[in-house]
Amino acid sequence: MKTLQVKLGEHGERSYPIFIGQDLLAKPELIEPYVKGSQVLIVSNETIAPLYLNKVKSTFSAYDVQTVILPDGEQYKNLTELNAIFDALLSAKFDRTCTLVALGGGVVGDMTGFAAACYQRGVNFIQIPTTLLAQVDSSVGGKTGVNHPQGKNMIGAFHQPCCVIADSDTLNTLEDKQLSAGIAEVIKYGLIRDMSFTKWLEENMHKLLERDPEALSYAIEVSCRCKAEIVAEDEKESGVRALLNLGHTFGHAIETSTGYGNWLHGEAVATGMLMAADLSMRIGNISIKDVERVDNLLDMAMLPTRAPHHMDYEHYIELMAVDKKTRAGKINFVLFNKLGDAMVTNDFDHDFLRETIEAHRAIDGQ
């Protein structure tokens, strides 16, 4: 087992651990130090609960445990479904010493964390991510929230977990498509700040797709270390943390336009990262060979690299106008100074943006 620390607070008083390894769900000694009070609410979904809920409940056998099972899918990440969590907390008369536990992927983690941020103005919560995307990205850093029909993750709060337990054994039951979606976020870390990791991914992508335990554990560890370092430096995304949004400005627009759940988040981010590389090339920062390298890596990971045909320049601009990264009416993008060195900017000719969008639309009918 590997243990990383997300260091928060002037003296580390809000720091928390990320545990990475195999068979961690069966180790109550890992979790018990991070449970407040005697009341525990486990939130999961219809896909994950039949696989792992009983195992996790047994870990909390010493507590008053209640459960909420949400429908599975990004389309259910909304205020209506969030109320199911509040209903359960209130019906069981949970007090402000309770602990919420998120058992599932990014949707479950984001919704549980947001409920924890809101319930009685903030209660304890623990992340137990069961998808690769959640293990390497969304479970770490305290971003919580739900979607709105007009924009992804537009309603939420920063609320840090007390610990993150990334049991890589849960990836054995993950669909291939979901595994690839998680790899998109892994690729992101290399592209924004660590080209040696990108090279490792190019050489070991087949091992990740084959679910090699050592390769997966290494990818999770490197990704979480990068995320932890950035969050420690910039908890609420006023500076360097924005670099973690590589591909997300394009990607969130794709998810919103196509309807939440029709494109997996990682799939949309993958296409968005290639579009960001293309735009970086058009403004003169990187070469066409660099763009091809990104394209090849995403292709190796079995990820899409072409955006929906119906999305033209005007459509993107309309959707991006309500993106969280927009400031004073200007849309910010994470682009490359060079591969392995990213920046946030809105200072470029939008004719280049139009060219990128047109170049990366799928052929009509695909």
ZIGIVEN-V207737 format. One record per helix or strand. SS is the DSSP state (~ for helix, > for strand). FROM is the first residue (numbers start at 1). TO is the last residue. If there is no record, write none. Layout:
# ZIGIVEN-V207737
SS/FROM/TO ; SS/FROM/TO
This chain:
# ZIGIVEN-V207737
>/2/6 ; >/16/21 ; ~/24/26 ; ~/28/34 ; >/39/45 ; ~/49/59 ; >/64/70 ; ~/74/76 ; ~/79/91 ; >/99/104 ; ~/106/121 ; >/124/129 ; ~/132/138 ; >/143/148 ; >/151/158 ; >/163/167 ; ~/168/173 ; ~/176/193 ; ~/195/209 ; ~/213/233 ; ~/240/245 ; ~/248/258 ; ~/265/282 ; ~/288/300 ; >/307/307 ; ~/313/320 ; >/327/327 ; >/330/330 ; >/333/338 ; >/341/345 ; ~/350/359 ; >/361/361
